[in-house]
Each structure stands twice: as structure tokens, then as C-alpha cells.
Amino acid sequence: MAAKTKKTRKHLEQYEREMNMCIRCAYCFEKCPVIKEVQWDTDGARGKVIMSYGLLTGELEPSQYIADKLFRCTFCRDCLDRCPSKVNILHIIASARAEIVEAGFASDTHKYIIENIKKTGNIYGDTEVISQEQEGKIPLFIGCQYLGRPNKTKKYLKILEKLDIKPAVVKEICCGFPMEVLGFKDDYEKHKDNFKKHFPFKEAITLCPTCTVFLKEGHEIKAKHVLQIILEKLPKANLNMKVTYHDPCDFSRGLKIIEEPRKILEKLGVEIVEMKNNKENSRCCGGGGGILMTDQELSNDIAKKRIHEALETGVDTLVTSCPTCETTLKKAAQEIAESEGKTISVRSIEDIIWKGLQDAERS
């Protein structure tokens, strides 16, 4: 690939060797949720790597077209698992996004989210977000998605209390993942120090799959997801339910947490009917990587594909363990019910666990 005079691209230059490692094989297209919908090379990992290289060398100038393409990615990690050259595709895309953002092509929606984090410490810009602070043995990192859903957080805390686990809860702020993934890298570097002041711990229990990954990768915190803790102490129950389970991308491919939620459900007397694409090959819900904020139609199309796959199992309930997945899949399920008359209930795993604990107490 002939290169013009290289421009200063401080975020991308460290990945020049990795970009040249891409052998253009297109294995990354195999299960890419965006490619499956739009069918353009530039919407897949290979295309994004080539565009990123063009930005680095100066063959391509930052533009709205390139920005739109780079932000059409759910960060589902499927391409990482399939890449024979083990190219760090997500770091390349995040760095290319940073170049695009610095060139003035950040979306207003993304800028709004980042300003919210800087001003209030959470993605919602909510100054009234309050952690249920308490003392305990190991700190619990709640994360923005659960801080914005206080009833879900309370339920998890009640579950832990019933299992005789009391984590420490502190006044936390966003882990900074949105800044990193949306290309606001300089803002993230400043935020990182502030985060450590609020959460100065080396280990933690977490509620959100994405926060779990990022505490490990972005902050070098030994993070253990709450489901791993719950599995160790959960009593058996007999809910006599039949469900299908959706693996969040950050669980199945990011953390390799695949069997734990299944073992929890089985322990509670819940039979699992697997979807065609499951475990490490699970389809994305369409909600990650910022796409939910900038291309809701595409996000919804991806989510609908997953709901149709769940409907094919013949069960009436889909369970997941990620709040973003729950939100996108519920919306898609509702639209399919209205337009096609096919119904499936989308529920979070903590609801099933809570129901199981109540059943165990009655037994």
C-alpha cells in the first residue's frame, strides 16, 4: 500500500504495525452484526482498518463519511476472536475515532454524553444519582447503567445480603469507557486520575459486563462479576421455567463468562433452550460501541435479528445479564410483537435469581 507523507496522527501511529498485519482475509465479516445488515466492506473490521491506515498515512482526510463508518461498530469483539493475525481491531477503531473527534467530527450526541461524565460523573448528567453507600469487605462498582436503574441495583444488593455477602459501596463515578470507545481519549486520560480518587481499589465486584472488562483493561483492577460471586453461594430452587439465554458480548467474548449464568439458571430449576448462535458465537444485541446513540435504526435492526433467533427456540422468555442488552432486546421484542404478533418476554437474570431465592426460602 503506497503511502503519502505521513501526517501526525498521535493516536493511530502506535498501531501502524498492527494495521499492516491485517491480511485482508475477511474472516471478520463472518458474524459481524453491522456487515450482516448493510453489506458494505467499509462497515466491517477489515474496511475500518484500511480506512484507519489511510488516515494515518494521509491518503484519507477526516470527513463525515469516514466518521459515520467508524462509528458503525458495536464493539462486539467477534472480529477479535476470528482474526488469524490477532490484530487489535478495537484499539485501532477507537484510535481512529479519536483522530476523527480531534478533527471536529464528533457527533453532538457523543459530545453531550462526554460532557455529562465530566460535569456529573455519569453518562446521564444526573446530579441526583446516589450510591447506597455502605461499609463492606470488598468494594462494589455499580456503573452508570445500574446507577441509572436504582431498583436493579437495590435488587442485586438484596440478593447479596440474602447470600450473606456485604460489599462496600462508595460514591463512584463513571469508569470512563464511553470516553475511550467514542474517541475522547484526551478527556479519558484526565478522567482516569479523577476515577482513581473516587475508586482507589485494586479489586472489586461489578454489576455491568462492560464495566467489568474496562476495570480490568483500562484501570488494571482485579474485577469479578457479581454472577461469579452469586454462583458460589446460591441455593437450589425449583422455578420450573424454560427460557433461552442471550450472552452479552463483553461476557462471552470479553470475559469468557459463559457457563456461570447457565449454571445459575440451572441451579434455580430453569431449563435453557439455546439459540442457534450462543456462547462465544452469540449474536450481538446491537447496543454497544456507541451505535445505540448515533444509529438507532441500525441498532434496532440488529436487535430484531436476535429476537427472531430467540423466537425460533419456541420459549416465551429470553434472559440476559446486561442492562444494555436488556434495553435493546426489549424494544425490538415489543416492535416485533406489534408488527408480527410474535411475543417473547425479555428479563434480566437478577429478576430470575431473586425469584429463585424467594422460592428456596419457601421450600
The 8 nearest C-alpha neighbors of each residue, nearest first, counted from 0:
[[1, 2, 19, 52, 53, 49, 3, 56],
 [2, 0, 3, 58, 56, 53, 4, 57],
 [1, 3, 56, 0, 4, 58, 5, 57],
 [2, 4, 56, 5, 57, 58, 1, 6],
 [5, 3, 6, 56, 57, 2, 58, 55],
 [4, 6, 56, 57, 3, 55, 7, 2],
 [5, 7, 57, 8, 56, 4, 55, 54],
 [6, 8, 9, 5, 55, 12, 56, 57],
 [7, 9, 11, 10, 55, 12, 6, 98],
 [8, 10, 12, 11, 7, 13, 98, 94],
 [9, 11, 94, 8, 12, 98, 97, 13],
 [10, 12, 94, 8, 14, 13, 9, 95],
 [11, 13, 14, 15, 9, 8, 10, 55],
 [12, 14, 11, 15, 10, 16, 9, 17],
 [15, 13, 17, 12, 16, 11, 18, 91],
 [16, 14, 18, 12, 17, 13, 19, 11],
 [15, 17, 19, 18, 14, 20, 13, 12],
 [18, 16, 20, 14, 19, 15, 86, 21],
 [17, 19, 15, 20, 16, 21, 14, 48],
 [18, 20, 16, 17, 21, 15, 22, 52],
 [19, 21, 17, 18, 22, 16, 84, 86],
 [20, 22, 19, 23, 18, 84, 86, 17],
 [21, 23, 24, 20, 84, 19, 25, 83],
 [24, 22, 21, 25, 45, 26, 46, 20],
 [23, 25, 22, 26, 21, 27, 45, 82],
 [26, 24, 27, 28, 23, 45, 29, 44],
 [27, 25, 28, 29, 24, 81, 82, 78],
 [26, 28, 78, 25, 29, 81, 44, 82],
 [27, 29, 31, 26, 25, 30, 43, 34],
 [30, 28, 27, 26, 31, 25, 78, 81],
 [29, 31, 28, 32, 77, 27, 35, 282],
 [30, 32, 28, 34, 33, 29, 35, 27],
 [33, 31, 35, 34, 30, 301, 283, 36],
 [32, 34, 36, 35, 31, 37, 42, 72],
 [35, 33, 38, 37, 36, 31, 32, 43],
 [36, 34, 32, 33, 38, 37, 31, 30],
 [35, 37, 33, 34, 38, 32, 301, 300],
 [36, 38, 34, 39, 35, 33, 42, 297],
 [39, 37, 34, 35, 36, 40, 42, 33],
 [40, 38, 42, 41, 37, 34, 43, 46],
 [41, 39, 46, 42, 43, 38, 45, 34],
 [42, 40, 46, 39, 43, 47, 68, 45],
 [41, 43, 40, 39, 68, 34, 46, 33],
 [44, 42, 46, 40, 41, 45, 34, 28],
 [43, 45, 47, 46, 27, 48, 78, 88],
 [46, 44, 48, 47, 43, 23, 49, 25],
 [47, 45, 41, 49, 40, 43, 48, 44],
 [46, 48, 50, 44, 49, 45, 41, 51],
 [47, 49, 51, 45, 46, 50, 44, 52],
 [50, 48, 52, 46, 51, 47, 53, 45],
 [51, 49, 53, 47, 52, 48, 46, 54],
 [52, 50, 48, 54, 53, 49, 95, 47],
 [53, 51, 55, 49, 54, 50, 56, 48],
 [52, 54, 59, 58, 50, 56, 51, 55],
 [55, 53, 59, 51, 57, 52, 56, 60],
 [54, 56, 52, 53, 57, 8, 11, 51],
 [57, 55, 5, 53, 58, 54, 2, 3],
 [56, 58, 59, 54, 5, 6, 55, 53],
 [59, 57, 53, 56, 3, 54, 60, 2],
 [60, 58, 53, 54, 57, 61, 50, 56],
 [59, 61, 54, 62, 57, 58, 53, 65],
 [62, 60, 99, 65, 102, 59, 54, 63],
 [63, 61, 65, 64, 66, 60, 104, 99],
 [62, 64, 66, 65, 67, 104, 61, 68],
 [63, 65, 67, 62, 66, 68, 61, 69],
 [66, 64, 68, 62, 67, 63, 69, 61],
 [67, 65, 63, 69, 68, 64, 70, 62],
 [66, 68, 64, 70, 65, 69, 63, 71],
 [69, 67, 65, 71, 66, 70, 42, 64],
 [70, 68, 66, 71, 67, 65, 47, 96],
 [69, 71, 67, 68, 72, 66, 290, 289],
 [72, 70, 68, 69, 290, 67, 42, 73],
 [71, 73, 70, 74, 288, 290, 33, 69],
 [72, 74, 288, 287, 75, 290, 285, 286],
 [75, 73, 288, 76, 72, 287, 89, 77],
 [74, 76, 73, 248, 77, 283, 287, 249],
 [77, 75, 79, 78, 74, 252, 80, 248],
 [76, 78, 80, 79, 75, 81, 31, 30],
 [79, 77, 27, 81, 76, 80, 82, 44],
 [80, 78, 76, 77, 82, 81, 88, 85],
 [79, 81, 77, 78, 82, 76, 252, 85],
 [80, 82, 78, 79, 27, 26, 83, 77],
 [81, 83, 85, 79, 84, 80, 78, 27],
 [84, 82, 85, 81, 86, 26, 80, 22],
 [83, 85, 82, 86, 20, 21, 22, 17],
 [86, 84, 82, 83, 87, 79, 80, 81],
 [85, 87, 88, 84, 17, 21, 82, 20],
 [88, 86, 90, 89, 85, 91, 79, 17],
 [87, 89, 91, 86, 90, 92, 79, 44],
 [90, 88, 92, 91, 87, 93, 74, 76],
 [91, 89, 93, 92, 88, 87, 94, 14],
 [90, 92, 88, 94, 89, 93, 95, 87],
 [91, 93, 95, 89, 94, 90, 96, 88],
 [94, 92, 96, 90, 180, 95, 91, 182],
 [95, 93, 97, 91, 10, 96, 92, 11],
 [96, 94, 92, 98, 97, 93, 51, 91],
 [95, 97, 182, 99, 93, 94, 98, 100],
 [182, 96, 98, 94, 100, 95, 99, 183],
 [99, 97, 95, 101, 96, 100, 102, 94],
 [98, 100, 96, 102, 97, 101, 104, 61],
 [101, 99, 105, 97, 104, 103, 102, 98],
 [100, 102, 98, 103, 99, 97, 104, 105],
 [103, 101, 99, 100, 104, 98, 61, 105],
 [104, 102, 100, 101, 105, 99, 61, 106],
 [105, 103, 100, 99, 102, 63, 106, 66],
 [106, 104, 100, 103, 107, 109, 110, 99],
 [105, 107, 109, 108, 110, 104, 293, 100],
 [106, 108, 110, 109, 111, 105, 112, 104],
 [109, 107, 111, 106, 110, 112, 292, 293],
 [108, 110, 112, 106, 111, 107, 113, 105],
 [111, 109, 107, 113, 112, 108, 114, 106],
 [110, 112, 108, 114, 109, 113, 107, 115],
 [113, 111, 115, 109, 122, 110, 114, 108],
 [114, 112, 110, 116, 115, 111, 109, 117],
 [113, 115, 117, 111, 116, 112, 118, 110],
 [114, 116, 124, 112, 118, 113, 122, 117],
 [117, 115, 120, 121, 113, 122, 114, 119],
 [116, 118, 114, 115, 120, 119, 113, 190],
 [119, 117, 115, 116, 114, 120, 124, 121],
 [118, 120, 116, 124, 121, 115, 126, 117],
 [121, 119, 116, 172, 173, 117, 118, 115],
 [122, 120, 116, 173, 123, 119, 143, 124],
 [123, 121, 116, 112, 115, 124, 143, 113],
 [124, 122, 125, 121, 115, 112, 147, 116],
 [125, 123, 115, 119, 122, 121, 126, 116],
 [124, 126, 123, 127, 128, 119, 121, 122],
 [125, 127, 128, 119, 124, 120, 129, 121],
 [126, 128, 125, 129, 124, 119, 130, 147],
 [129, 127, 126, 125, 146, 130, 147, 121],
 [130, 128, 127, 131, 170, 146, 132, 126],
 [131, 129, 132, 170, 169, 128, 168, 146],
 [132, 130, 129, 133, 168, 169, 170, 153],
 [131, 133, 168, 169, 130, 170, 134, 167],
 [132, 134, 168, 167, 131, 135, 169, 166],
 [135, 133, 167, 168, 166, 132, 136, 165],
 [134, 136, 167, 166, 165, 137, 133, 138],
 [135, 137, 166, 167, 165, 138, 134, 164],
 [138, 136, 166, 167, 135, 203, 139, 204],
 [139, 137, 167, 203, 166, 168, 204, 140],
 [138, 140, 204, 168, 203, 166, 205, 167],
 [141, 139, 205, 142, 204, 203, 138, 206],
 [140, 142, 206, 145, 205, 139, 146, 143],
 [143, 141, 144, 145, 140, 146, 173, 207],
 [144, 142, 146, 145, 121, 147, 173, 122],
 [143, 145, 147, 146, 142, 148, 322, 207],
 [144, 146, 148, 147, 143, 142, 152, 141],
 [145, 147, 143, 148, 149, 144, 142, 141],
 [146, 148, 145, 144, 143, 149, 128, 123],
 [147, 149, 145, 146, 151, 150, 144, 152],
 [150, 148, 152, 151, 146, 147, 153, 145],
 [151, 149, 153, 152, 148, 154, 145, 155],
 [152, 150, 154, 149, 153, 148, 155, 145],
 [151, 153, 149, 155, 154, 150, 145, 156],
 [154, 152, 150, 156, 151, 155, 157, 149],
 [153, 155, 157, 151, 152, 156, 158, 150],
 [154, 156, 158, 152, 157, 153, 159, 151],
 [157, 155, 153, 159, 158, 154, 160, 152],
 [158, 156, 160, 154, 155, 159, 153, 161],
 [157, 159, 155, 161, 160, 156, 154, 162],
 [160, 158, 164, 162, 156, 157, 161, 155],
 [159, 161, 157, 163, 162, 164, 158, 165],
 [162, 160, 158, 163, 159, 157, 164, 356],
 [161, 163, 159, 160, 164, 232, 158, 233],
 [164, 162, 160, 161, 159, 165, 232, 158],
 [165, 163, 159, 160, 162, 166, 161, 135],
 [164, 166, 135, 160, 163, 159, 167, 136],
 [167, 165, 135, 137, 138, 136, 139, 168],
 [166, 168, 135, 138, 134, 133, 137, 139],
 [167, 169, 132, 133, 139, 138, 166, 134],
 [170, 168, 132, 171, 167, 130, 133, 138],
 [169, 171, 130, 132, 197, 168, 172, 129],
 [170, 172, 197, 169, 198, 173, 140, 130],
 [171, 173, 120, 121, 194, 174, 197, 170],
 [174, 172, 121, 175, 120, 143, 142, 116],
 [173, 175, 176, 172, 194, 210, 214, 142],
 [176, 174, 173, 178, 177, 187, 179, 190],
 [175, 177, 179, 178, 174, 180, 213, 210],
 [178, 176, 180, 179, 175, 181, 113, 289],
 [179, 177, 183, 176, 175, 187, 181, 180],
 [178, 180, 176, 184, 177, 182, 181, 183],
 [179, 181, 177, 93, 182, 178, 176, 288],
 [182, 180, 178, 179, 177, 183, 96, 93],
 [97, 181, 183, 96, 184, 180, 179, 93],
 [184, 182, 178, 186, 185, 97, 179, 181],
 [183, 185, 187, 179, 186, 182, 178, 188],
 [184, 186, 188, 187, 183, 189, 178, 182],
 [187, 185, 189, 184, 183, 188, 190, 178],
 [186, 188, 190, 184, 185, 189, 178, 191],
 [187, 189, 185, 191, 190, 186, 184, 192],
 [190, 188, 186, 187, 191, 192, 185, 193],
 [191, 189, 187, 193, 188, 192, 194, 186],
 [190, 192, 194, 188, 193, 189, 187, 195],
 [193, 191, 195, 194, 190, 189, 196, 188],
 [194, 192, 190, 196, 195, 191, 197, 189],
 [193, 195, 191, 197, 192, 196, 198, 190],
 [194, 196, 199, 198, 192, 197, 193, 191],
 [195, 197, 193, 194, 198, 199, 192, 191],
 [198, 196, 194, 195, 171, 199, 193, 172],
 [197, 199, 195, 200, 196, 194, 171, 169],
 [200, 198, 195, 196, 197, 201, 194, 202],
 [199, 201, 202, 198, 203, 220, 138, 195],
 [200, 202, 220, 221, 199, 203, 219, 222],
 [203, 201, 221, 220, 222, 200, 204, 138],
 [202, 204, 222, 138, 139, 137, 205, 223],
 [203, 205, 139, 223, 224, 225, 222, 140],
 [206, 204, 224, 140, 225, 139, 211, 207],
 [205, 207, 141, 225, 224, 208, 140, 204],
 [206, 208, 210, 209, 205, 211, 321, 142],
 [209, 207, 211, 210, 249, 250, 321, 212],
 [210, 208, 212, 211, 207, 249, 213, 250],
 [209, 211, 213, 207, 212, 208, 214, 142],
 [212, 210, 208, 209, 214, 213, 222, 205],
 [213, 211, 209, 215, 210, 214, 216, 208],
 [212, 214, 216, 217, 210, 215, 211, 209],
 [215, 213, 218, 220, 211, 217, 212, 216],
 [214, 216, 219, 220, 213, 212, 218, 217],
 [215, 217, 213, 219, 214, 218, 212, 220],
 [218, 216, 213, 214, 215, 219, 176, 212],
 [217, 219, 214, 220, 215, 216, 213, 191],
 [220, 218, 215, 216, 217, 214, 221, 201],
 [221, 219, 201, 215, 202, 214, 218, 222],
 [220, 222, 202, 215, 201, 203, 219, 223],
 [223, 221, 203, 202, 220, 204, 211, 215],
 [224, 222, 204, 205, 203, 225, 221, 227],
 [225, 223, 205, 226, 204, 227, 206, 211],
 [224, 226, 228, 227, 205, 204, 206, 229],
 [227, 225, 229, 228, 224, 230, 260, 259],
 [226, 228, 225, 230, 229, 224, 259, 223],
 [229, 227, 225, 226, 230, 231, 224, 232],
 [228, 230, 226, 231, 232, 227, 233, 225],
 [231, 229, 233, 227, 228, 232, 263, 226],
 [230, 232, 229, 228, 233, 227, 226, 234],
 [233, 231, 229, 230, 162, 234, 228, 163],
 [232, 234, 230, 229, 231, 235, 162, 263],
 [235, 233, 232, 236, 359, 356, 266, 267],
 [234, 236, 266, 267, 359, 233, 237, 268],
 [237, 235, 267, 359, 355, 268, 358, 238],
 [236, 238, 268, 239, 267, 235, 358, 355],
 [239, 237, 268, 240, 267, 269, 236, 355],
 [238, 240, 268, 237, 269, 241, 270, 267],
 [241, 239, 269, 238, 270, 242, 268, 237],
 [240, 242, 270, 269, 271, 314, 239, 272],
 [243, 241, 316, 271, 317, 314, 272, 270],
 [242, 244, 272, 317, 271, 273, 318, 316],
 [243, 245, 318, 317, 319, 246, 242, 273],
 [244, 246, 319, 318, 247, 243, 317, 277],
 [245, 247, 251, 278, 281, 248, 244, 319],
 [248, 246, 250, 249, 321, 251, 245, 324],
 [249, 247, 75, 250, 251, 252, 283, 246],
 [248, 250, 253, 247, 208, 252, 209, 251],
 [251, 249, 254, 256, 247, 248, 253, 255],
 [250, 252, 255, 279, 257, 256, 248, 278],
 [253, 251, 255, 248, 279, 249, 250, 254],
 [252, 254, 249, 250, 255, 251, 248, 212],
 [253, 255, 250, 256, 252, 249, 251, 212],
 [256, 254, 251, 252, 257, 250, 253, 279],
 [257, 255, 250, 254, 251, 258, 259, 260],
 [256, 258, 251, 255, 259, 278, 260, 250],
 [257, 259, 261, 260, 262, 256, 278, 263],
 [258, 260, 262, 261, 257, 263, 256, 227],
 [261, 259, 263, 262, 258, 264, 257, 226],
 [262, 260, 258, 264, 263, 259, 265, 257],
 [261, 263, 265, 259, 260, 264, 266, 258],
 [264, 262, 260, 266, 261, 265, 230, 259],
 [263, 265, 269, 267, 261, 266, 262, 260],
 [264, 266, 269, 262, 268, 267, 263, 261],
 [267, 265, 263, 235, 264, 268, 262, 236],
 [268, 266, 236, 264, 265, 235, 237, 269],
 [269, 267, 237, 238, 265, 239, 266, 236],
 [268, 270, 240, 265, 264, 267, 241, 239],
 [269, 271, 241, 240, 265, 242, 268, 272],
 [272, 270, 242, 243, 241, 273, 269, 244],
 [273, 271, 243, 242, 312, 270, 274, 241],
 [272, 274, 243, 271, 275, 277, 244, 312],
 [273, 275, 276, 277, 309, 312, 308, 272],
 [274, 276, 277, 273, 308, 281, 312, 309],
 [277, 275, 281, 274, 280, 282, 278, 273],
 [278, 276, 281, 280, 274, 275, 279, 273],
 [277, 279, 281, 280, 251, 257, 246, 276],
 [280, 278, 251, 281, 252, 277, 257, 255],
 [281, 279, 277, 278, 276, 282, 77, 251],
 [280, 282, 277, 276, 278, 279, 246, 283],
 [283, 281, 276, 280, 305, 284, 277, 32],
 [282, 284, 285, 75, 248, 281, 32, 247],
 [285, 283, 302, 324, 286, 301, 305, 328],
 [286, 284, 298, 301, 302, 283, 287, 73],
 [285, 287, 291, 284, 298, 323, 327, 290],
 [288, 286, 73, 289, 74, 285, 290, 291],
 [287, 289, 73, 74, 290, 72, 180, 286],
 [288, 290, 291, 292, 287, 181, 293, 73],
 [291, 289, 293, 292, 294, 288, 73, 71],
 [290, 292, 286, 295, 289, 298, 293, 294],
 [293, 291, 290, 289, 294, 295, 108, 109],
 [294, 292, 290, 291, 295, 289, 108, 106],
 [295, 293, 290, 296, 297, 291, 292, 298],
 [294, 296, 298, 291, 297, 299, 293, 292],
 [295, 297, 299, 298, 294, 300, 291, 301],
 [296, 298, 300, 299, 295, 294, 301, 36],
 [299, 297, 285, 295, 301, 296, 300, 291],
 [298, 300, 302, 296, 297, 301, 295, 303],
 [301, 299, 297, 303, 302, 298, 296, 304],
 [302, 300, 285, 298, 304, 299, 303, 284],
 [301, 303, 284, 299, 305, 285, 304, 300],
 [304, 302, 306, 331, 300, 305, 301, 299],
 [305, 303, 307, 301, 302, 306, 308, 300],
 [304, 306, 308, 302, 303, 307, 309, 284],
 [305, 307, 309, 303, 308, 304, 332, 310],
 [308, 306, 310, 304, 309, 305, 303, 311],
 [307, 309, 305, 311, 306, 310, 274, 304],
 [310, 308, 306, 307, 311, 312, 274, 305],
 [309, 311, 307, 312, 308, 313, 306, 343],
 [310, 312, 308, 309, 313, 307, 274, 314],
 [313, 311, 310, 309, 314, 274, 272, 273],
 [312, 314, 311, 310, 315, 309, 272, 243],
 [315, 313, 312, 242, 316, 241, 243, 310],
 [314, 316, 343, 344, 313, 242, 317, 342],
 [317, 315, 344, 242, 343, 314, 345, 318],
 [316, 318, 345, 243, 242, 244, 344, 346],
 [319, 317, 244, 346, 347, 348, 345, 245],
 [318, 320, 245, 347, 348, 321, 244, 325],
 [319, 321, 348, 347, 322, 247, 318, 246],
 [322, 320, 324, 323, 319, 325, 247, 208],
 [321, 323, 325, 324, 326, 144, 320, 207],
 [324, 322, 326, 325, 321, 286, 327, 287],
 [325, 323, 321, 327, 326, 322, 284, 328],
 [324, 326, 322, 328, 323, 327, 329, 321],
 [327, 325, 323, 329, 324, 328, 322, 330],
 [328, 326, 330, 324, 329, 325, 286, 302],
 [327, 329, 331, 325, 330, 326, 302, 324],
 [330, 328, 332, 326, 331, 327, 345, 325],
 [329, 331, 333, 327, 328, 332, 326, 334],
 [330, 332, 328, 303, 334, 333, 329, 302],
 [333, 331, 329, 335, 330, 334, 328, 336],
 [332, 334, 336, 330, 331, 335, 329, 337],
 [333, 335, 337, 331, 336, 332, 338, 330],
 [334, 336, 338, 332, 339, 337, 333, 331],
 [335, 337, 340, 341, 342, 333, 334, 339],
 [338, 336, 334, 335, 340, 339, 333, 341],
 [337, 339, 335, 336, 340, 334, 341, 333],
 [340, 338, 335, 341, 336, 337, 334, 342],
 [339, 341, 336, 337, 338, 342, 335, 334],
 [342, 340, 336, 339, 335, 343, 310, 337],
 [343, 341, 336, 340, 344, 332, 315, 335],
 [342, 344, 315, 316, 332, 345, 310, 317],
 [343, 345, 316, 317, 315, 346, 342, 332],
 [346, 344, 317, 329, 316, 318, 343, 325],
 [347, 345, 318, 317, 344, 348, 319, 325],
 [346, 348, 319, 318, 349, 350, 320, 325],
 [347, 349, 351, 320, 350, 319, 318, 352],
 [348, 350, 352, 351, 347, 353, 155, 154],
 [351, 349, 353, 348, 352, 347, 354, 346],
 [350, 352, 354, 348, 349, 353, 355, 347],
 [351, 353, 349, 355, 354, 350, 356, 348],
 [354, 352, 356, 350, 355, 351, 349, 357],
 [353, 355, 351, 357, 352, 356, 350, 358],
 [356, 354, 352, 358, 353, 357, 236, 267],
 [355, 357, 359, 353, 358, 354, 352, 360],
 [356, 358, 360, 354, 355, 359, 353, 361],
 [359, 357, 355, 361, 356, 360, 236, 354],
 [360, 358, 236, 356, 362, 361, 357, 355],
 [361, 359, 357, 358, 362, 356, 355, 236],
 [360, 362, 358, 359, 357, 356, 236, 355],
 [361, 359, 360, 358, 236, 357, 237, 235]]
